[in-house]
Amino acid sequence: MHETARDVEVWQIELREPGDRDERRAALRLALARRLGGDPSEIRLISGPHGKPALADPVDGLHFSLSSSGRCCLIAVTTIGPIGVDVERVVPRKYLERIAARRFAPEEAAAIADRRGESALRAFYNCWTRKEAYLKATGTGLTAPLDGVVVSVDDERPAILALRDDDPGAWFLAAVAPARDLIGAVAVRLGDYRAGEPAVRLLTA
């Protein structure tokens, strides 16, 4: 199955060993082979800046990103522009409001503090994954400050609201829900893309 120019493919692959680097790379080769056509063993990967995987033989216009949490591995692939994906397992956290106040922008922390229980927990992970997806798309990852990216925290309307050194309107942000206890997000720089809102397709390999 191949994407159209309007698509973002997000491949969900179950790992045998949580966090295993070699298995993650094998999953990435599989997803890229599905996109490009060919044998996964022929796809050679190298480590780019900040450890982000890259193709040893780049394919013009192809962008991808990888994230895993436990046994769930997500690989986002598109030709629209630079892309980042993040997934996190939703687990209870102590001092949730304190972490949000220290790491997130004030308006995000306030929105999380206004919620209780499961709603607050989901808002926290929505905020975290959306920020990290954007930062991975820019290539900086968590080396950049989280409070420089302001996002929505509710389930219904994923959006980048403000950026310290960038234009929020240049980005598309979508939520990805691979399982009930997992929250994910994908961010794509739109660039010259003018074909309407990209379609995000969650696929299994």
Secondary structure, DSSP 8 states (H G I E B T S, - for coil): ----TTEEEEEEEE-SSTT-HHHHHHHHHHHHHHHH-S-GGG--EEE-GGG-EEESS--TT-EEEEEEETTEEEEEEESSS-EEEEEEE----TTHHHHHHHHS-HHHHHHHHT--HHHHHHHHHHHHHHHHHHHHHHT-GGGS-GGGEEE--SSS---EEEESSS-GGGEEEEEE-SSTTEEEEEEEE-TT--SSS-EEEEEE-
